[in-house]
Amino acid sequence: MTVYNNTRLLVDGARGSDLGISRAVYRLTTFIADLGTSFVNWNSARKTRAELSRLSDHALEDIGLTRGDIPYLTIHR
């Protein structure tokens, strides 16, 4: 019966448990970055919706939009 050494060195001398921590840190930072990106996108859509809502029906018609288009445009950017 062969016994395997679970503490063998991996990439650049990192042990398996160290690599697991690195993955966890990477996933956490990616999650936080994605949260920030989502907030920026949401805020941009909110501002766009507010600006388009301030326009008159005539101004919206000049740019080829109706009031019903505003929610669709800000969701599907």
mmCIF file of the C-alpha atoms, coordinates in Angstrom:
data_MODEL
# 
_entry.id   MODEL 
# 
loop_
_atom_site.group_PDB 
_atom_site.id 
_atom_site.type_symbol 
_atom_site.label_atom_id 
_atom_site.label_alt_id 
_atom_site.label_comp_id 
_atom_site.label_asym_id 
_atom_site.label_entity_id 
_atom_site.label_seq_id 
_atom_site.pdbx_PDB_ins_code 
_atom_site.Cartn_x 
_atom_site.Cartn_y 
_atom_site.Cartn_z 
_atom_site.occupancy 
_atom_site.B_iso_or_equiv 
_atom_site.pdbx_formal_charge 
_atom_site.auth_seq_id 
_atom_site.auth_comp_id 
_atom_site.auth_asym_id 
_atom_site.auth_atom_id 
_atom_site.pdbx_PDB_model_num 
ATOM 1  C CA . MET A 1 1  ? 0.000   0.000  0.000   1.00 0.00 ? 1  MET A CA 1 
ATOM 2  C CA . THR A 1 2  ? 1.406   3.354  -1.015  1.00 0.00 ? 2  THR A CA 1 
ATOM 3  C CA . VAL A 1 3  ? 1.080   6.441  1.163   1.00 0.00 ? 3  VAL A CA 1 
ATOM 4  C CA . TYR A 1 4  ? 1.100   9.779  -0.636  1.00 0.00 ? 4  TYR A CA 1 
ATOM 5  C CA . ASN A 1 5  ? 2.686   12.839 0.899   1.00 0.00 ? 5  ASN A CA 1 
ATOM 6  C CA . ASN A 1 6  ? -0.069  15.487 1.032   1.00 0.00 ? 6  ASN A CA 1 
ATOM 7  C CA . THR A 1 7  ? 2.368   18.273 1.793   1.00 0.00 ? 7  THR A CA 1 
ATOM 8  C CA . ARG A 1 8  ? 4.242   18.119 -1.499  1.00 0.00 ? 8  ARG A CA 1 
ATOM 9  C CA . LEU A 1 9  ? 5.189   21.484 -2.921  1.00 0.00 ? 9  LEU A CA 1 
ATOM 10 C CA . LEU A 1 10 ? 3.155   22.932 -5.735  1.00 0.00 ? 10 LEU A CA 1 
ATOM 11 C CA . VAL A 1 11 ? 3.798   25.953 -7.961  1.00 0.00 ? 11 VAL A CA 1 
ATOM 12 C CA . ASP A 1 12 ? 6.619   28.205 -6.715  1.00 0.00 ? 12 ASP A CA 1 
ATOM 13 C CA . GLY A 1 13 ? 6.869   26.461 -3.384  1.00 0.00 ? 13 GLY A CA 1 
ATOM 14 C CA . ALA A 1 14 ? 3.241   27.078 -2.351  1.00 0.00 ? 14 ALA A CA 1 
ATOM 15 C CA . ARG A 1 15 ? 1.631   24.257 -0.440  1.00 0.00 ? 15 ARG A CA 1 
ATOM 16 C CA . GLY A 1 16 ? -1.839  23.029 -1.381  1.00 0.00 ? 16 GLY A CA 1 
ATOM 17 C CA . SER A 1 17 ? -3.466  24.927 1.486   1.00 0.00 ? 17 SER A CA 1 
ATOM 18 C CA . ASP A 1 18 ? -1.696  28.156 0.448   1.00 0.00 ? 18 ASP A CA 1 
ATOM 19 C CA . LEU A 1 19 ? -3.021  27.739 -3.070  1.00 0.00 ? 19 LEU A CA 1 
ATOM 20 C CA . GLY A 1 20 ? -6.532  27.327 -1.684  1.00 0.00 ? 20 GLY A CA 1 
ATOM 21 C CA . ILE A 1 21 ? -6.184  30.609 0.196   1.00 0.00 ? 21 ILE A CA 1 
ATOM 22 C CA . SER A 1 22 ? -4.946  32.305 -2.976  1.00 0.00 ? 22 SER A CA 1 
ATOM 23 C CA . ARG A 1 23 ? -7.995  31.067 -4.858  1.00 0.00 ? 23 ARG A CA 1 
ATOM 24 C CA . ALA A 1 24 ? -10.278 32.307 -2.086  1.00 0.00 ? 24 ALA A CA 1 
ATOM 25 C CA . VAL A 1 25 ? -8.636  35.734 -2.126  1.00 0.00 ? 25 VAL A CA 1 
ATOM 26 C CA . TYR A 1 26 ? -8.889  35.852 -5.918  1.00 0.00 ? 26 TYR A CA 1 
ATOM 27 C CA . ARG A 1 27 ? -12.577 34.908 -5.818  1.00 0.00 ? 27 ARG A CA 1 
ATOM 28 C CA . LEU A 1 28 ? -13.260 37.508 -3.126  1.00 0.00 ? 28 LEU A CA 1 
ATOM 29 C CA . THR A 1 29 ? -11.503 40.295 -5.034  1.00 0.00 ? 29 THR A CA 1 
ATOM 30 C CA . THR A 1 30 ? -13.277 39.283 -8.240  1.00 0.00 ? 30 THR A CA 1 
ATOM 31 C CA . PHE A 1 31 ? -16.607 39.349 -6.408  1.00 0.00 ? 31 PHE A CA 1 
ATOM 32 C CA . ILE A 1 32 ? -15.896 42.828 -5.006  1.00 0.00 ? 32 ILE A CA 1 
ATOM 33 C CA . ALA A 1 33 ? -14.782 44.108 -8.421  1.00 0.00 ? 33 ALA A CA 1 
ATOM 34 C CA . ASP A 1 34 ? -17.940 42.675 -10.021 1.00 0.00 ? 34 ASP A CA 1 
ATOM 35 C CA . LEU A 1 35 ? -20.031 44.360 -7.334  1.00 0.00 ? 35 LEU A CA 1 
ATOM 36 C CA . GLY A 1 36 ? -18.364 47.684 -8.123  1.00 0.00 ? 36 GLY A CA 1 
ATOM 37 C CA . THR A 1 37 ? -18.938 47.219 -11.855 1.00 0.00 ? 37 THR A CA 1 
ATOM 38 C CA . SER A 1 38 ? -22.591 46.358 -11.252 1.00 0.00 ? 38 SER A CA 1 
ATOM 39 C CA . PHE A 1 39 ? -23.041 49.490 -9.153  1.00 0.00 ? 39 PHE A CA 1 
ATOM 40 C CA . VAL A 1 40 ? -21.422 51.692 -11.812 1.00 0.00 ? 40 VAL A CA 1 
ATOM 41 C CA . ASN A 1 41 ? -23.676 50.184 -14.509 1.00 0.00 ? 41 ASN A CA 1 
ATOM 42 C CA . TRP A 1 42 ? -26.791 50.591 -12.351 1.00 0.00 ? 42 TRP A CA 1 
ATOM 43 C CA . ASN A 1 43 ? -25.938 54.218 -11.572 1.00 0.00 ? 43 ASN A CA 1 
ATOM 44 C CA . SER A 1 44 ? -25.272 54.989 -15.233 1.00 0.00 ? 44 SER A CA 1 
ATOM 45 C CA . ALA A 1 45 ? -28.651 53.505 -16.219 1.00 0.00 ? 45 ALA A CA 1 
ATOM 46 C CA . ARG A 1 46 ? -30.336 55.484 -13.439 1.00 0.00 ? 46 ARG A CA 1 
ATOM 47 C CA . LYS A 1 47 ? -28.816 58.748 -14.658 1.00 0.00 ? 47 LYS A CA 1 
ATOM 48 C CA . THR A 1 48 ? -29.713 57.983 -18.278 1.00 0.00 ? 48 THR A CA 1 
ATOM 49 C CA . ARG A 1 49 ? -33.291 57.162 -17.283 1.00 0.00 ? 49 ARG A CA 1 
ATOM 50 C CA . ALA A 1 50 ? -33.551 60.417 -15.324 1.00 0.00 ? 50 ALA A CA 1 
ATOM 51 C CA . GLU A 1 51 ? -32.149 62.534 -18.182 1.00 0.00 ? 51 GLU A CA 1 
ATOM 52 C CA . LEU A 1 52 ? -34.403 60.955 -20.796 1.00 0.00 ? 52 LEU A CA 1 
ATOM 53 C CA . SER A 1 53 ? -37.422 61.345 -18.513 1.00 0.00 ? 53 SER A CA 1 
ATOM 54 C CA . ARG A 1 54 ? -36.752 65.094 -18.269 1.00 0.00 ? 54 ARG A CA 1 
ATOM 55 C CA . LEU A 1 55 ? -37.042 65.512 -22.036 1.00 0.00 ? 55 LEU A CA 1 
ATOM 56 C CA . SER A 1 56 ? -40.331 66.606 -23.563 1.00 0.00 ? 56 SER A CA 1 
ATOM 57 C CA . ASP A 1 57 ? -42.290 64.278 -25.819 1.00 0.00 ? 57 ASP A CA 1 
ATOM 58 C CA . HIS A 1 58 ? -41.280 66.451 -28.784 1.00 0.00 ? 58 HIS A CA 1 
ATOM 59 C CA . ALA A 1 59 ? -37.567 66.199 -27.905 1.00 0.00 ? 59 ALA A CA 1 
ATOM 60 C CA . LEU A 1 60 ? -37.850 62.423 -27.497 1.00 0.00 ? 60 LEU A CA 1 
ATOM 61 C CA . GLU A 1 61 ? -39.595 62.215 -30.865 1.00 0.00 ? 61 GLU A CA 1 
ATOM 62 C CA . ASP A 1 62 ? -36.727 64.215 -32.431 1.00 0.00 ? 62 ASP A CA 1 
ATOM 63 C CA . ILE A 1 63 ? -34.254 61.544 -31.363 1.00 0.00 ? 63 ILE A CA 1 
ATOM 64 C CA . GLY A 1 64 ? -36.578 58.728 -32.388 1.00 0.00 ? 64 GLY A CA 1 
ATOM 65 C CA . LEU A 1 65 ? -37.782 57.641 -28.961 1.00 0.00 ? 65 LEU A CA 1 
ATOM 66 C CA . THR A 1 66 ? -41.014 57.461 -27.023 1.00 0.00 ? 66 THR A CA 1 
ATOM 67 C CA . ARG A 1 67 ? -41.534 57.426 -23.265 1.00 0.00 ? 67 ARG A CA 1 
ATOM 68 C CA . GLY A 1 68 ? -42.142 53.677 -23.487 1.00 0.00 ? 68 GLY A CA 1 
ATOM 69 C CA . ASP A 1 69 ? -38.638 53.169 -24.885 1.00 0.00 ? 69 ASP A CA 1 
ATOM 70 C CA . ILE A 1 70 ? -36.873 54.633 -21.839 1.00 0.00 ? 70 ILE A CA 1 
ATOM 71 C CA . PRO A 1 71 ? -37.067 51.599 -19.510 1.00 0.00 ? 71 PRO A CA 1 
ATOM 72 C CA . TYR A 1 72 ? -36.078 49.243 -22.330 1.00 0.00 ? 72 TYR A CA 1 
ATOM 73 C CA . LEU A 1 73 ? -33.043 51.350 -23.278 1.00 0.00 ? 73 LEU A CA 1 
ATOM 74 C CA . THR A 1 74 ? -31.702 51.546 -19.739 1.00 0.00 ? 74 THR A CA 1 
ATOM 75 C CA . ILE A 1 75 ? -32.160 47.826 -19.056 1.00 0.00 ? 75 ILE A CA 1 
ATOM 76 C CA . HIS A 1 76 ? -30.668 46.543 -22.333 1.00 0.00 ? 76 HIS A CA 1 
ATOM 77 C CA . ARG A 1 77 ? -27.477 48.597 -22.574 1.00 0.00 ? 77 ARG A CA 1 
# 
